[in-house]
């Protein structure tokens, strides 16, 4: 089995690339390999993430430059979702709810208000609202709160809550429409990738195949494969597991809290469940674990292979954890997963959003919450914000923590552009059509 392009990983990133190659290029001999029996079962599963399509409007840890890039890529996903809904009537991919970022107290209000002139220009639909309007949209934010406490929020009426697993299925289904010849191999685990001089040999537990070019879109595992081929040796993975608490519907939409400076981890927020708006999910927590996949004990040794067993990653961890803000944050989040005391501690975070939330209406969501592959740069000894892409000789390794799902089509655009070069100009990428369909098309 010889392929022009082989994609390793059947989550939303890998399937987005499959779709992009199938619809917008004339590459026909494409294969996708996924070790599980279905698409999107790991971090693309709605049980493993907060189901948010991130644009950068209410994520207060984003600079204006990062928000501009994330918005462009998230717009692609938004246009795809809206097209699928209107053309095929697929109602299960997403729901739309209002979303806001809430500033509490004088300092946060000042910080948030100072962002509005620049972010308001980038996001024309973004509104800055005060206490009265906040209460009209989300009454429980005000109920039980000190009336003298200062509040401010950024509001967007159209917040997208997305089932990224279903989106993965949609990408594959449509890829097959445009290219019926693609090969999809489920329940097939890649064991080793080797470079043979002019192509890659990929050994799996179901045999071998060859490919002129490879894209590994396997989350944390991508770095493991990269290191096996001599790439990304200056990086390590800090696997951060995120848990959630759930309760009855106490919010009408998404409510995010202000991001703590220095932290690349998501601030606590409340979200509706994508398939049950009568449930509000609060989280995520963030604690380090020694697995590449949560709930999968077989990835323990793979984690240490990826982390690295030398002194450099240990020095990085010591340097990172010596920061008081990060250390206190990690320590606090470890407590959140403990029985009883964890819930009691996390209620303080929930009550920053819903002051009169009752402990008896909130419960720990068992087996909900995935793993975020946080990148450690062992040269700078710092945590890197966002996703990482490691290019090599006719191979690309994508490591996609948040907002990887939101930028899946943008990453697919980048990878497709690189692949055209890898394949010596033998194929054509209809990038103008891609832009027309997913970037510049009218959203009204």
Secondary structure, DSSP 8 states (H G I E B T S, - for coil): -EEEEEEE--SHHHHHHHHHHHHHB----EEEE-SSSSSS-STTSTTSS--B---SSS-TT--HHHHHHHHHHHHHHHHHHHHHHHHH---SSEEEEEEEEEEESHHHHHHHHHHHHHHHHH-TT-EEE-HHHHHHH-HHHHTTS-TTS-EEEEEEEEEEEE-HHHHHHHHHHHHHHH-TT-EEE-S--EEEEEE-SSSEEEEETTEEEEEEEEEE--TTHHHHHHHHTT--TTEEEEEEE--EEEEE---SSEEEE---TT--S---EEEEETTEEEEEEEE---EE-S-SSTT-GGGHHHHHHHH-SSHHHHHHHHHHHTSHHHHHHHHHHHHHTSTTHHHHHHHHHHTTTSTT--GGGEEE-TT---EEEEEEETTTTEEE-S-EEEEETTEEEEE--TTTTTTHHHHHHHHHHHHHHHTTT-S-B-HHHHHHHHTSS---
